[in-house]
C-alpha cells in the first residue's frame, strides 16, 4: 500500500477501436482512488470511436503524459493496429521502465507483450487470445485477474472492474476498495452462467469463436512477428 499523502498519477491509453468497457469500467474505479488524478492519453488529442462507435476524447497526448504511477492499458479490436506502432509501444515501455504499476485489461495484455514487458510473467487476457501469450514470453493463466509483481492483468472486458478493485486495494488498502465497490453498487448477479468458455453452452461458444475468428487469426500472425522481434521461441508452433 502507498501512503495516503502520496498523490498518485494514473493514466489510461486511448485508441481507435478500443473496447470502451476495458477503459470505462476500470476508470469508474481508478478515478475514485483517494488522492489521485486519473487522465486519458492518446496518440493525438483528437476524439476516437470505440469498437461500437462510442465517441471518446483523450485529456492529452502521449507526449504530454508525465511519468505515471499507474498505467492502464485497455484492449479491443483496435489493439491490433498498435501492435507494431513504435510510438505507442515505446511509450508503454518507457512508462514501465519508470517503475509504474502496469494494469492491462483484455487484449491490452498483448500490447504490453508487444512492448516487451511480458517475458517470464504470469498473465491473462481475453479467452480468445489466451493461447497467444507464449509468443510474448508470458505464462498463460486462465484466471479472471492475475497479479505478477507490479503487474495486474484482467482477463476480458468486465474483468477490468475486478482488476481495478484489486489495484485500488493494493494502492490504498482494502477499505478504500470496499468503499469504491459500495459506491458503484458492484454486486453482479448475472442472469446466465455463460461468461466463460467453460460455462457457456457449446453452441454459444462456437458462435462466439466464429465471430472473432478473423481477428484472432490476424492477432496470431502479428504475435508470430513480435515473437521473432523479441527473440521468443514458442515450442510446438
C-alpha positions as a Python dict, from the first residue, in 0.01 Angstrom:
ca = {
    (1, 'X'): (0, 0, 0),
    (2, 'X'): (120, 353, -82),
    (3, 'X'): (91, 622, 186),
    (4, 'X'): (-231, 819, 150),
    (5, 'X'): (-47, 1153, 143),
    (6, 'X'): (138, 1049, -174),
    (7, 'X'): (-53, 1174, -477),
    (8, 'X'): (-96, 912, -749),
    (9, 'X'): (-88, 984, -1121),
    (10, 'X'): (-296, 730, -1309),
    (11, 'X'): (-309, 724, -1689),
    (12, 'X'): (-512, 521, -1938),
    (13, 'X'): (-424, 461, -2302),
    (14, 'X'): (-697, 552, -2552),
    (15, 'X'): (-702, 445, -2917),
    (16, 'X'): (-938, 398, -3210),
    (17, 'X'): (-1132, 73, -3175),
    (18, 'X'): (-1081, 36, -2801),
    (19, 'X'): (-1348, -166, -2621),
    (20, 'X'): (-1495, 111, -2409),
    (21, 'X'): (-1569, -111, -2108),
    (22, 'X'): (-1199, -205, -2096),
    (23, 'X'): (-1144, 170, -2046),
    (24, 'X'): (-1454, 299, -1867),
    (25, 'X'): (-1511, 5, -1631),
    (26, 'X'): (-1170, 47, -1466),
    (27, 'X'): (-1197, 426, -1494),
    (28, 'X'): (-1505, 412, -1271),
    (29, 'X'): (-1283, 254, -1004),
    (30, 'X'): (-950, 425, -1067),
    (31, 'X'): (-1096, 775, -1076),
    (32, 'X'): (-1229, 723, -721),
    (33, 'X'): (-899, 618, -565),
    (34, 'X'): (-826, 872, -288),
    (35, 'X'): (-565, 1141, -357),
    (36, 'X'): (-514, 1054, -723),
    (37, 'X'): (-553, 1205, -1067),
    (38, 'X'): (-683, 985, -1348),
    (39, 'X'): (-628, 1104, -1705),
    (40, 'X'): (-663, 954, -2052),
    (41, 'X'): (-390, 976, -2316),
    (42, 'X'): (-398, 924, -2692),
    (43, 'X'): (-156, 947, -2983),
    (44, 'X'): (-327, 1275, -3070),
    (45, 'X'): (-578, 1494, -2889),
    (46, 'X'): (-848, 1407, -3143),
    (47, 'X'): (-1157, 1208, -3041),
    (48, 'X'): (-1175, 840, -3136),
    (49, 'X'): (-1456, 589, -3150),
    (50, 'X'): (-1474, 264, -2963),
    (51, 'X'): (-1543, -68, -3131),
    (52, 'X'): (-1917, 3, -3134),
    (53, 'X'): (-1896, 371, -3220),
    (54, 'X'): (-1892, 547, -2883),
    (55, 'X'): (-1705, 876, -2915),
    (56, 'X'): (-1422, 926, -2663),
    (57, 'X'): (-1175, 1212, -2624),
    (58, 'X'): (-831, 1198, -2459),
    (59, 'X'): (-724, 1454, -2200),
    (60, 'X'): (-381, 1487, -2356),
    (61, 'X'): (-136, 1323, -2593),
    (62, 'X'): (119, 1055, -2509),
    (63, 'X'): (394, 1313, -2545),
    (64, 'X'): (233, 1528, -2276),
    (65, 'X'): (195, 1246, -2023),
    (66, 'X'): (410, 1272, -1710),
    (67, 'X'): (580, 969, -1555),
    (68, 'X'): (285, 770, -1421),
    (69, 'X'): (235, 575, -1102),
    (70, 'X'): (-19, 351, -1276),
    (71, 'X'): (-54, 281, -1649),
    (72, 'X'): (-386, 129, -1756),
    (73, 'X'): (-376, -42, -2098),
    (74, 'X'): (-720, -147, -2230),
    (75, 'X'): (-790, -372, -2526),
    (76, 'X'): (-1038, -407, -2810),
    (77, 'X'): (-1015, -482, -3180),
    (78, 'X'): (-820, -156, -3232),
    (79, 'X'): (-533, -300, -3029),
    (80, 'X'): (-420, -493, -3336),
    (81, 'X'): (-332, -173, -3526),
    (82, 'X'): (-92, -71, -3247),
    (83, 'X'): (98, -398, -3211),
    (84, 'X'): (385, -269, -3427),
    (85, 'X'): (340, 102, -3358),
    (86, 'X'): (678, 222, -3234),
    (87, 'X'): (538, 538, -3075),
    (88, 'X'): (277, 362, -2863),
    (89, 'X'): (496, 63, -2772),
    (90, 'X'): (785, 291, -2684),
    (91, 'X'): (559, 499, -2459),
    (92, 'X'): (433, 191, -2276),
    (93, 'X'): (787, 61, -2237),
    (94, 'X'): (918, 393, -2102),
    (95, 'X'): (637, 425, -1852),
    (96, 'X'): (707, 72, -1731),
    (97, 'X'): (1078, 146, -1704),
    (98, 'X'): (993, 435, -1475),
    (99, 'X'): (867, 190, -1216),
    (100, 'X'): (494, 244, -1253),
    (101, 'X'): (239, -29, -1197),
    (102, 'X'): (101, -179, -1517),
    (103, 'X'): (-267, -270, -1531),
    (104, 'X'): (-385, -431, -1854),
    (105, 'X'): (-735, -536, -1948),
    (106, 'X'): (-836, -789, -2213),
    (107, 'X'): (-612, -768, -2522),
    (108, 'X'): (-432, -472, -2372),
    (109, 'X'): (-209, -751, -2241),
    (110, 'X'): (-99, -820, -2599),
    (111, 'X'): (9, -457, -2632),
    (112, 'X'): (217, -497, -2317),
    (113, 'X'): (362, -811, -2470),
    (114, 'X'): (449, -631, -2793),
    (115, 'X'): (627, -370, -2581),
    (116, 'X'): (844, -650, -2441),
    (117, 'X'): (700, -643, -2089),
    (118, 'X'): (569, -998, -2054),
    (119, 'X'): (879, -1217, -2069),
    (120, 'X'): (866, -1465, -1783),
    (121, 'X'): (548, -1316, -1638),
    (122, 'X'): (226, -1491, -1546),
    (123, 'X'): (-51, -1317, -1735),
    (124, 'X'): (-403, -1345, -1868),
    (125, 'X'): (-611, -1188, -2144),
    (126, 'X'): (-942, -1241, -2324),
    (127, 'X'): (-1022, -1611, -2361),
    (128, 'X'): (-999, -1591, -2742),
    (129, 'X'): (-637, -1472, -2722),
    (130, 'X'): (-506, -1659, -2419),
    (131, 'X'): (-319, -1905, -2642),
    (132, 'X'): (-115, -1618, -2789),
    (133, 'X'): (58, -1518, -2465),
    (134, 'X'): (354, -1759, -2511),
    (135, 'X'): (453, -1566, -2825),
    (136, 'X'): (539, -1278, -2592),
    (137, 'X'): (728, -1496, -2346),
    (138, 'X'): (443, -1499, -2094),
    (139, 'X'): (299, -1786, -1892),
    (140, 'X'): (-77, -1801, -1966),
    (141, 'X'): (-303, -1827, -1661),
    (142, 'X'): (-673, -1891, -1716),
    (143, 'X'): (-798, -1673, -1432),
    (144, 'X'): (-1008, -1358, -1419),
    (145, 'X'): (-735, -1149, -1255),
    (146, 'X'): (-364, -1236, -1241),
    (147, 'X'): (-106, -1045, -1036),
    (148, 'X'): (265, -1073, -1106),
    (149, 'X'): (470, -828, -902),
    (150, 'X'): (374, -475, -1002),
    (151, 'X'): (164, -603, -1295),
    (152, 'X'): (-209, -673, -1281),
    (153, 'X'): (-376, -847, -1575),
    (154, 'X'): (-754, -867, -1615),
    (155, 'X'): (-889, -1131, -1850),
    (156, 'X'): (-1166, -984, -2059),
    (157, 'X'): (-1385, -673, -2070),
    (158, 'X'): (-1583, -673, -1742),
    (159, 'X'): (-1298, -834, -1551),
    (160, 'X'): (-1132, -493, -1572),
    (161, 'X'): (-1357, -379, -1288),
    (162, 'X'): (-1236, -667, -1070),
    (163, 'X'): (-874, -597, -1159),
    (164, 'X'): (-916, -226, -1085),
    (165, 'X'): (-1061, -302, -742),
    (166, 'X'): (-764, -528, -670),
    (167, 'X'): (-535, -246, -779),
    (168, 'X'): (-721, 6, -560),
    (169, 'X'): (-676, -227, -262),
    (170, 'X'): (-303, -259, -331),
    (171, 'X'): (-262, 117, -362),
    (172, 'X'): (-484, 246, -82),
    (173, 'X'): (-589, -56, 123),
    (174, 'X'): (-884, -295, 129),
    (175, 'X'): (-1126, -49, 290),
    (176, 'X'): (-1070, 206, 14),
    (177, 'X'): (-1153, -60, -245),
    (178, 'X'): (-1458, -171, -46),
    (179, 'X'): (-1585, 188, -33),
    (180, 'X'): (-1546, 225, -410),
    (181, 'X'): (-1725, -105, -468),
    (182, 'X'): (-2012, 2, -243),
    (183, 'X'): (-2049, 338, -418),
    (184, 'X'): (-2064, 156, -750),
    (185, 'X'): (-2319, -93, -610),
    (186, 'X'): (-2098, -352, -774),
    (187, 'X'): (-2263, -680, -674),
    (188, 'X'): (-2313, -872, -1000),
    (189, 'X'): (-2599, -1118, -1029),
    (190, 'X'): (-2581, -1232, -1393),
    (191, 'X'): (-2895, -1383, -1539),
    (192, 'X'): (-2696, -1653, -1719),
    (193, 'X'): (-2388, -1855, -1633),
    (194, 'X'): (-2237, -1802, -1977),
    (195, 'X'): (-1947, -1571, -1906),
    (196, 'X'): (-1658, -1811, -1972),
    (197, 'X'): (-1580, -2077, -2234),
    (198, 'X'): (-1605, -2335, -1957),
    (199, 'X'): (-1962, -2241, -1862),
    (200, 'X'): (-2114, -2121, -2190),
    (201, 'X'): (-2333, -2366, -2384),
    (202, 'X'): (-2129, -2532, -2661),
    (203, 'X'): (-2338, -2378, -2938),
    (204, 'X'): (-2295, -2029, -2794),
    (205, 'X'): (-1921, -2081, -2755),
    (206, 'X'): (-1893, -2200, -3114),
    (207, 'X'): (-2076, -1889, -3238),
    (208, 'X'): (-1855, -1665, -3028),
    (209, 'X'): (-1536, -1826, -3158),
    (210, 'X'): (-1661, -1791, -3514),
    (211, 'X'): (-1738, -1422, -3457),
    (212, 'X'): (-1377, -1348, -3358),
    (213, 'X'): (-1211, -1598, -3590),
    (214, 'X'): (-1074, -1340, -3834),
    (215, 'X'): (-931, -1102, -3573),
    (216, 'X'): (-787, -1396, -3377),
    (217, 'X'): (-606, -1523, -3686),
    (218, 'X'): (-474, -1174, -3755),
    (219, 'X'): (-356, -1142, -3396),
    (220, 'X'): (-172, -1472, -3425),
    (221, 'X'): (13, -1359, -3737),
    (222, 'X'): (116, -1040, -3559),
    (223, 'X'): (215, -1230, -3245),
    (224, 'X'): (447, -1450, -3451),
    (225, 'X'): (620, -1142, -3594),
    (226, 'X'): (653, -988, -3248),
    (227, 'X'): (795, -1315, -3112),
    (228, 'X'): (1062, -1309, -3383),
    (229, 'X'): (1147, -948, -3298),
    (230, 'X'): (1167, -1023, -2926),
    (231, 'X'): (1362, -1346, -2977),
    (232, 'X'): (1091, -1556, -2816),
    (233, 'X'): (1086, -1922, -2920),
    (234, 'X'): (750, -2099, -2876),
    (235, 'X'): (773, -2475, -2869),
    (236, 'X'): (549, -2679, -3096),
    (237, 'X'): (436, -2398, -3327),
}
